[in-house]
Amino acid sequence: MAQQTASRSEPRKSPVQARSTASVDAILKATVQVLLKVGKEKLTTTRVAARAGVSVGTLYQYFPNKSALLRAAMRLHFEEILAEVDKVCIAQRGQPVEQMAEALAVAFLAVKMRDPKKSRALYAVSSDVEGAKIAATAMARVNHAIVRLLESAPEVLATDLRLMATVLQSTIAGVKRQLLESDMPEAQFEVMQRELVLVVRGYVRACVGQ
């Protein structure tokens, strides 16, 4: 029964043509828009289809129900984060470790705070659609990317790189969560980002071997 429930919450098929991709993109964008407008309880496939400008039948070709829509929207959100992290890791390879840490903190925080209402809305529904599993998978990929980045540092790092990556992730995630849970995240963003940079630079500096 559990396997049947899980399968019904997964997308039915992946888009293989440009038109199909455009439809799925529109549906996922509409899912977030409807979520922000009416909340998770009133979000329906009918409302999402109308917002996306597609028929309900077209929506059902890809997403069998509301849970599948929300899961896909969450996955897309994390893919956007991963894309930013990958971009930074490529650009920062071989740079001083303090510069690496600052670039990671700034990029990770910026992508999460690009649309704080969206981030908060998806965070709020995560427990309903196994969001923890989606987040854990994404963060494992982030950890791997950061480890690979740290391997390219010109300094000799005396701390285990996987541990360093985990501490950096956890520190950035803590500041991100604090911002998202505040009443005025946009107003606090610059000062919190500045303080976060000080913390991560100090941490990696302490990890450099003598």
C-alpha positions in Angstrom: 0.0 0.0 0.0 2.8 2.4 0.9 4.4 1.8 -2.5 1.2 2.5 -4.3 0.7 5.7 -2.4 4.2 6.9 -3.2 3.8 6.1 -6.9 0.6 8.1 -7.1 2.5 11.1 -5.7 5.2 10.9 -8.4 5.1 12.6 -11.8 3.5 10.3 -14.4 6.0 11.0 -17.1 8.8 13.4 -18.0 8.6 16.0 -20.7 10.5 15.0 -23.8 9.6 17.8 -26.2 10.0 21.6 -26.1 6.2 22.0 -25.9 5.9 19.5 -23.1 8.8 21.1 -21.2 7.1 24.5 -21.5 3.8 23.1 -20.2 5.5 21.5 -17.1 7.4 24.7 -16.4 4.2 26.7 -16.5 2.4 24.1 -14.3 5.2 24.2 -11.6 5.3 28.0 -11.7 1.5 28.1 -11.4 1.7 25.7 -8.5 3.8 28.1 -6.5 1.7 31.0 -7.4 -1.5 29.3 -6.3 0.2 28.1 -3.1 1.1 31.7 -2.3 -2.3 33.0 -3.1 -4.7 30.5 -1.4 -2.5 28.3 0.7 -1.9 24.5 0.6 -5.4 23.6 1.8 -7.2 25.3 -1.0 -4.6 24.5 -3.7 -6.2 22.1 -6.3 -5.1 20.7 -9.6 -8.0 22.6 -11.2 -6.8 25.9 -9.9 -3.2 25.2 -10.9 -4.3 24.2 -14.4 -6.3 27.4 -14.8 -3.4 29.5 -13.6 -1.0 27.7 -15.9 -3.3 28.1 -18.9 -3.5 24.3 -19.6 -6.3 21.8 -19.4 -6.7 19.6 -16.3 -6.1 16.7 -18.7 -2.7 18.1 -19.7 -1.8 18.6 -16.1 -2.7 15.0 -15.2 -0.4 13.7 -18.0 2.5 14.7 -15.7 1.1 15.1 -12.2 -1.6 12.7 -10.8 -2.5 14.8 -7.8 -1.7 17.8 -5.6 1.1 16.0 -3.7 2.9 15.3 -6.9 2.7 18.9 -7.9 4.1 20.1 -4.6 6.9 17.5 -4.6 7.9 18.6 -8.1 7.9 22.2 -7.1 10.1 21.4 -4.2 12.5 19.4 -6.3 12.7 22.3 -8.8 13.4 24.7 -5.9 16.3 22.6 -4.7 17.6 22.2 -8.2 17.8 26.0 -8.5 19.9 26.0 -5.3 22.1 23.2 -6.6 22.7 25.1 -9.8 23.9 28.2 -7.9 26.2 26.1 -5.7 27.7 24.3 -8.7 28.2 27.6 -10.4 30.1 29.0 -7.4 32.1 25.9 -6.9 33.3 26.0 -10.5 34.2 29.7 -10.3 36.0 29.4 -7.0 38.1 26.3 -7.7 41.7 26.9 -6.6 40.9 30.2 -4.8 41.9 30.9 -1.2 39.7 29.0 1.2 38.3 32.1 2.9 37.2 33.4 -0.5 35.6 30.1 -1.3 33.6 30.2 2.0 32.4 33.7 1.5 31.3 33.0 -2.1 29.4 29.9 -1.0 27.7 31.8 1.9 26.7 34.7 -0.3 25.4 32.6 -3.2 23.5 30.1 -1.0 21.8 32.8 1.0 21.0 34.9 -2.0 19.2 32.1 -3.9 17.1 31.2 -0.9 16.2 34.8 -0.2 15.6 35.7 -3.9 11.9 35.0 -3.2 11.5 34.6 0.6 7.7 34.1 0.3 8.2 31.2 -2.1 10.8 29.7 0.2 8.6 30.0 3.2 5.6 28.5 1.4 7.5 25.5 0.2 9.1 25.0 3.6 5.6 25.1 5.2 4.3 22.2 3.0 7.5 20.1 3.2 6.2 17.8 5.9 3.1 16.9 3.8 5.1 15.8 0.8 8.2 14.1 2.2 10.1 17.3 1.8 12.7 16.2 4.3 13.8 13.4 1.9 14.0 15.8 -1.0 16.0 18.2 1.0 18.3 15.5 2.3 19.1 14.3 -1.2 19.8 17.8 -2.4 21.9 18.7 0.6 24.0 15.6 0.1 24.8 16.7 -3.4 25.7 20.2 -2.0 28.0 18.6 0.5 29.7 16.6 -2.2 30.2 19.8 -4.3 31.6 21.7 -1.4 34.1 18.9 -0.5 35.3 18.8 -4.1 35.7 22.6 -4.0 37.7 22.4 -0.7 40.0 19.8 -2.2 41.2 22.5 -4.7 42.1 25.0 -1.9 45.8 26.1 -2.1 46.1 25.9 1.7 46.7 22.7 3.6 43.4 22.1 5.5 43.9 20.3 8.8 40.2 19.4 9.3 38.3 16.6 7.5 36.8 18.1 4.4 33.5 16.5 4.7 33.2 17.8 8.3 34.1 21.3 7.0 31.5 21.1 4.3 28.9 20.0 6.8 29.7 22.8 9.2 29.6 25.4 6.4 26.2 24.0 5.2 24.8 23.9 8.7 25.9 27.5 9.5 24.5 28.9 6.3 21.3 27.0 6.7 20.9 28.3 10.2 21.1 31.9 9.1 18.8 31.2 6.2 16.2 29.7 8.5 16.4 32.6 10.9 15.8 35.0 8.0 12.8 33.0 6.6 11.2 32.8 10.0 11.6 36.5 10.8 8.8 39.0 10.1 11.0 41.2 7.8 13.6 39.0 6.1 14.4 41.5 3.4 15.2 44.2 5.9 17.6 41.9 7.8 19.2 40.3 4.8 22.3 42.5 4.3 23.4 42.6 8.0 22.8 38.8 8.4 24.8 38.1 5.2 27.6 40.3 6.4 27.8 38.5 9.8 27.5 35.1 8.1 30.5 35.9 6.0 32.5 36.8 9.1 31.6 33.5 10.7 32.4 31.2 7.7 35.7 33.0 6.9 36.8 32.7 10.5 35.9 29.1 10.6 37.8 28.0 7.5 40.8 30.2 8.6 40.9 28.1 11.8 40.9 24.9 9.7 44.1 25.8 7.9 47.1 23.7 9.1 50.1 25.4 10.5 
